[in-house]
Amino acid sequence: MTANPLAATDTEPGKEPRKELGEELGEELDRIRSEIIAARGADDARYIRTVIATQRGLEAGGRAALAVSLFPPAWAAGTAMLSVAKILENMELGHNILHGQWDWMGDPAIHSSTWEWDFLTPAEAWKHTHNHLHHTWTNVVDRDRDLGYVVFRMSADQPWYPRHLAQPLYNFVLAPLFEWGIALYDLEPETVASGSRSWRSFVTDLTGLLTKATRQIAKDYVLFPLLAGPSALPCLMGNLTANTARNLWSHTIIFCGHFPGDVQTFTEEHVEGETRGQWYLRQIQGSANIDGGGLFHVLSGNLGHQIEHHAFPDLPSNRYAEIAPRVRELCEKYDIPYVTGPLWRQYGSAWGRILRFAVPTPRRPA
């Protein structure tokens, strides 16, 4: 049985996958998934526990150094360790554990239902907007809220409004404040305005966010500075720097995962009646990888393998490097563009897309 590929938008001529692409793509990707699930075991569990131990060691070391950060080398070392700890916690631990990638271990301490991350937005709110909305409707205009995060225009299929002229400025401001932007985004305030959600539900979520934000602010900007005594001010600045570094890094990695110029977007009509194989195809066409070494991939939460993550969001992140060559080989076999490149190029391309759609562009024919 064969099925037509999704007719993507924003596709450059000559890059469309061949028309005869059938369900064999889905079957081959399903086989990869089954092999990885069958092979999960002690080495994978050791990996995630090592990352957790490393992250906690870095955080403890960073907090200890910042407690005596009147001494400048201690400030530099503490801030660096805390920055890396926060990046690891957010990207390789929080994002992936909340996806349920490690639920198979049966360890209640490393489980998507119990993990609460070092991030402003509550884990439950993020799992709804990210796991359920974004991963279901990847790059579908008007369904995937991550396609522009409500304020950006990232596709010719999105209507243009004068406010989009300022979207380069929005992005510049958003990057260092990314966790605040995500926290507000996860509240979905526009659903209240449209009448699709009750005020009661919104207030409940807002209360959850305020509770979490209060705890986060108290920890980094009150408790630990007070514990540092004479080093209170440099400790506070170290914590602020670490949070900002984590925000800049996560914003960079996430924007490079879906917004480089070659990544495609879709309309609701394109995904109507979508088969398993077509779902895989959309995940591949709607994502972009970033080239890098092992350390880069760990620090990016293995989202440098964004294509593999979107094809297999619940497989352990440490397996994506193993899967990637096989997915790329399948893309070559079926003439599917496999968008990848070094960080600097993907980042520049994502910015190019923000600039390109800041101004009116003709809507593509249906």
Solvent accessible surface area in square Angstrom, and as a share of the most:
residue,aa,sasa,rsa
1,M,195,0.87
2,T,93,0.54
3,A,19,0.15
4,N,108,0.55
5,P,19,0.12
6,L,10,0.05
7,A,65,0.51
8,A,24,0.19
9,T,13,0.07
10,D,8,0.04
11,T,18,0.10
12,E,86,0.39
13,P,125,0.79
14,G,77,0.74
15,K,76,0.32
16,E,82,0.37
17,P,6,0.04
18,R,82,0.30
19,K,137,0.58
20,E,109,0.49
21,L,6,0.03
22,G,4,0.04
23,E,28,0.12
24,E,60,0.27
25,L,1,0.00
26,G,2,0.02
27,E,97,0.43
28,E,33,0.15
29,L,0,0.00
30,D,47,0.24
31,R,136,0.50
32,I,6,0.03
33,R,60,0.22
34,S,68,0.44
35,E,83,0.37
36,I,3,0.02
37,I,63,0.32
38,A,90,0.70
39,A,56,0.43
40,R,61,0.22
41,G,26,0.25
42,A,71,0.55
43,D,101,0.52
44,D,2,0.01
45,A,14,0.11
46,R,142,0.52
47,Y,51,0.19
48,I,0,0.00
49,R,116,0.42
50,T,75,0.44
51,V,11,0.07
52,I,13,0.06
53,A,66,0.51
54,T,66,0.38
55,Q,10,0.05
56,R,143,0.52
57,G,44,0.43
58,L,44,0.22
59,E,49,0.22
60,A,64,0.49
61,G,24,0.23
62,G,0,0.00
63,R,25,0.09
64,A,65,0.50
65,A,17,0.13
66,L,1,0.00
67,A,42,0.33
68,V,91,0.52
69,S,3,0.02
70,L,114,0.57
71,F,132,0.55
72,P,96,0.60
73,P,76,0.48
74,A,14,0.11
75,W,78,0.27
76,A,56,0.43
77,A,48,0.37
78,G,0,0.00
79,T,9,0.05
80,A,58,0.45
81,M,58,0.26
82,L,0,0.00
83,S,13,0.08
84,V,54,0.31
85,A,0,0.00
86,K,2,0.01
87,I,20,0.10
88,L,9,0.04
89,E,14,0.06
90,N,6,0.03
91,M,4,0.02
92,E,0,0.00
93,L,1,0.00
94,G,0,0.00
95,H,13,0.06
96,N,0,0.00
97,I,0,0.00
98,L,1,0.01
99,H,20,0.09
100,G,16,0.15
101,Q,0,0.00
102,W,0,0.00
103,D,41,0.21
104,W,77,0.27
105,M,37,0.16
106,G,58,0.56
107,D,29,0.15
108,P,99,0.62
109,A,67,0.52
110,I,7,0.04
111,H,49,0.22
112,S,17,0.11
113,S,77,0.50
114,T,80,0.47
115,W,30,0.11
116,E,83,0.37
117,W,9,0.03
118,D,23,0.12
119,F,6,0.03
120,L,4,0.02
121,T,1,0.00
122,P,27,0.17
123,A,5,0.04
124,E,114,0.51
125,A,27,0.21
126,W,21,0.07
127,K,26,0.11
128,H,81,0.36
129,T,3,0.02
130,H,27,0.12
131,N,27,0.14
132,H,114,0.51
133,L,41,0.20
134,H,5,0.02
135,H,11,0.05
136,T,63,0.36
137,W,62,0.22
138,T,0,0.00
139,N,1,0.01
140,V,0,0.00
141,V,8,0.05
142,D,120,0.62
143,R,95,0.35
144,D,4,0.02
145,R,37,0.14
146,D,14,0.07
147,L,8,0.04
148,G,0,0.00
149,Y,24,0.09
150,V,73,0.42
151,V,64,0.37
152,F,4,0.02
153,R,5,0.02
154,M,0,0.00
155,S,0,0.00
156,A,7,0.05
157,D,7,0.04
158,Q,28,0.12
159,P,70,0.44
160,W,73,0.26
161,Y,104,0.39
162,P,93,0.58
163,R,115,0.42
164,H,8,0.03
165,L,102,0.51
166,A,38,0.30
167,Q,0,0.00
168,P,30,0.19
169,L,110,0.55
170,Y,70,0.27
171,N,2,0.01
172,F,142,0.59
173,V,75,0.43
174,L,32,0.16
175,A,11,0.08
176,P,44,0.27
177,L,90,0.45
178,F,2,0.01
179,E,12,0.05
180,W,110,0.39
181,G,21,0.20
182,I,16,0.08
183,A,2,0.02
184,L,104,0.52
185,Y,21,0.08
186,D,9,0.04
187,L,12,0.06
188,E,15,0.07
189,P,66,0.41
190,E,62,0.28
191,T,26,0.15
192,V,15,0.09
193,A,94,0.73
194,S,85,0.55
195,G,64,0.61
196,S,89,0.57
197,R,43,0.16
198,S,64,0.41
199,W,171,0.60
200,R,199,0.73
201,S,45,0.29
202,F,28,0.12
203,V,78,0.45
204,T,88,0.51
205,D,58,0.30
206,L,57,0.28
207,T,76,0.44
208,G,31,0.29
209,L,12,0.06
210,L,103,0.51
211,T,77,0.45
212,K,7,0.03
213,A,8,0.06
214,T,89,0.52
215,R,128,0.47
216,Q,19,0.08
217,I,68,0.34
218,A,42,0.32
219,K,48,0.20
220,D,3,0.01
221,Y,58,0.22
222,V,75,0.43
223,L,89,0.44
224,F,54,0.23
225,P,7,0.04
226,L,130,0.65
227,L,124,0.62
228,A,7,0.05
229,G,39,0.38
230,P,117,0.73
231,S,4,0.03
232,A,32,0.25
233,L,124,0.62
234,P,29,0.18
235,C,4,0.03
236,L,52,0.26
237,M,86,0.38
238,G,0,0.00
239,N,0,0.00
240,L,77,0.38
241,T,53,0.31
242,A,0,0.00
243,N,10,0.05
244,T,41,0.24
245,A,33,0.26
246,R,1,0.01
247,N,5,0.03
248,L,79,0.39
249,W,55,0.19
250,S,1,0.01
251,H,1,0.01
252,T,22,0.13
253,I,0,0.00
254,I,46,0.23
255,F,2,0.01
256,C,0,0.00
257,G,0,0.00
258,H,13,0.06
259,F,5,0.02
260,P,2,0.01
261,G,24,0.24
262,D,56,0.29
263,V,0,0.00
264,Q,6,0.02
265,T,0,0.00
266,F,0,0.00
267,T,25,0.14
268,E,72,0.32
269,E,130,0.58
270,H,43,0.19
271,V,14,0.08
272,E,141,0.63
273,G,71,0.68
274,E,45,0.20
275,T,42,0.24
276,R,115,0.42
277,G,4,0.04
278,Q,27,0.12
279,W,50,0.18
280,Y,0,0.00
281,L,1,0.01
282,R,5,0.02
283,Q,0,0.00
284,I,1,0.00
285,Q,5,0.02
286,G,0,0.00
287,S,0,0.00
288,A,0,0.00
289,N,5,0.03
290,I,2,0.01
291,D,72,0.37
292,G,42,0.41
293,G,47,0.45
294,G,58,0.56
295,L,131,0.65
296,F,34,0.14
297,H,19,0.08
298,V,39,0.22
299,L,38,0.19
300,S,0,0.00
301,G,0,0.00
302,N,8,0.04
303,L,6,0.03
304,G,0,0.00
305,H,18,0.08
306,Q,8,0.04
307,I,0,0.00
308,E,0,0.00
309,H,1,0.00
310,H,1,0.00
311,A,3,0.03
312,F,0,0.00
313,P,27,0.17
314,D,53,0.27
315,L,1,0.00
316,P,0,0.00
317,S,0,0.00
318,N,42,0.22
319,R,35,0.13
320,Y,0,0.00
321,A,57,0.44
322,E,89,0.40
323,I,1,0.00
324,A,12,0.09
325,P,84,0.53
326,R,92,0.34
327,V,0,0.00
328,R,106,0.39
329,E,118,0.53
330,L,16,0.08
331,C,0,0.00
332,E,117,0.52
333,K,119,0.50
334,Y,3,0.01
335,D,82,0.43
336,I,7,0.04
337,P,31,0.20
338,Y,34,0.13
339,V,18,0.10
340,T,25,0.15
341,G,0,0.00
342,P,40,0.25
343,L,50,0.25
344,W,184,0.65
345,R,119,0.43
346,Q,7,0.03
347,Y,72,0.27
348,G,43,0.41
349,S,36,0.23
350,A,2,0.01
351,W,59,0.21
352,G,34,0.33
353,R,4,0.02
354,I,1,0.00
355,L,97,0.48
356,R,104,0.38
357,F,1,0.00
358,A,5,0.04
359,V,72,0.41
360,P,84,0.53
361,T,38,0.22
362,P,117,0.74
363,R,157,0.57
364,R,85,0.31
365,P,127,0.80
366,A,151,1.17
